Amino acid sequence: MFWIGILGGLLVATGFVPQIIKALQTRSTADLSIWMLLIIFVGGLFYTTYAVQVGNPVFVAMNGLATANTTILLILKLRFR
């Protein structure tokens, strides 16, 4: 079950990577909702904070990576306005 959790976490954590690549290639984020990105970002911060408090390093790493990817998309959204 541990590896299923790792695989699921990696898939969720890297889910925005194709969107990041597309945004960089097209220099467009017009179809991305700023509100969706903000909600996911704040949720990711809360979730990562919880993971740190619980002390689960895998949980911290996966949520930290997912939040970092959301942060990148937020930056691209603001940059390509």
N, C-alpha and C positions, 0 to 999 in steps of 0.2 A: 504494500500500500504506500510505502514511503516514496517509491519511484513514480507512482501515479500522481502523487501530490507534487513532486518535483516537475514532472512533465506538464501537468496542468498549470502550475505556477509559471513555468517558462513560456507556455503558449499565451497566457493572459498578459504576462509582463512584456512580451515582444509583439503583442497584437497590433500596436500602432506603428511598428517599424515600416510596413509597406506604405502606410499613409505618409509617414515622414519622408520616405524616398520619393514618392510621387509629388509631394509638395515642393521638395527641393528641385526636382526635374522640371516641373511646370511653372514654378514660382507663383503658384496660386493656391490659396486656401479659402476661396470664396464660398465653397459649398460646406465648409466646416462651421458648425455652430459654436460661437464663443461661449455661450451658456453651457453647452454640453461639456466643453473642455474645462471650464471653470468648476463645474460640479464634480467631474471625475478627478480633477486636480485636488480639490479640497477633500473629497472622500479619500483619495489616496494618501494625503497627508495624515488624516485621522487614522486610517488603517495602518499606515507605517508606524505612527506613534504608538498605537495599540500593540503592534508586533514587537516593538522595542520593549514596552512595558512587560509583555509576556515573556520575553527573552528567547524567542525562537529565531535563530539566525537565518534559517531558510525563508521563513515568513518575512523577515525584515528585508532580505535581499530581493525577493520577488516583488514585494510591494514597493521597495525603493526604486527598482528598475522600471516598474510600471509608471510610477509617479514621475520619474525622470523623463520617460518617453512622452508623457502628457505635457510636461514642462516644455520640452522641445517643440511640440506641436503648438502650444500656446505662444511661444516666442515666434514661430514661423507665421502664425495667424496674425500677430501684431505687426510683424515685419513686412508681410506681403499684402497689407491692406490696400 
